[in-house]
């Protein structure tokens, strides 16, 4: 499992899919309540994180994550608009 840029996901099968944005303003970070841009699937379910907390926990979570969906590149798009 690894993450790519611009909303790509690499799962256990090794395939990479470019995904349309799946997270909305209603999805909130499990750590701080900010808007979530990262979804991590683990055995016990899914975790949602803002870009800050996703980066903070990425190394530890990558050991147990089944998939990692990162839409944090949207933050740069929002700044350009």
RALIN-V839311 format. One record per backbone hydrogen bond with DSSP energy under -1.0 kcal/mol. NH is the residue of the N-H (numbers start at 1). CO is the residue of the C=O. Records with the same first field share a line. If there is no record, write none. Layout:
BEGIN
NH = CO + CO
END
This chain:
BEGIN
2 = 10
4 = 8
7 = 70
9 = 17
10 = 2
11 = 15
14 = 11
17 = 9
19 = 7
27 = 24
29 = 34
30 = 48
33 = 29
36 = 27
37 = 49
38 = 49
39 = 69
40 = 47
41 = 67
42 = 45
45 = 42
47 = 40
49 = 38
54 = 50
55 = 51
56 = 52
57 = 53
61 = 57
62 = 58
64 = 61
65 = 61
66 = 41
67 = 41
69 = 39
71 = 37
74 = 71
75 = 72
77 = 73
78 = 74
79 = 75
80 = 76
81 = 77
END
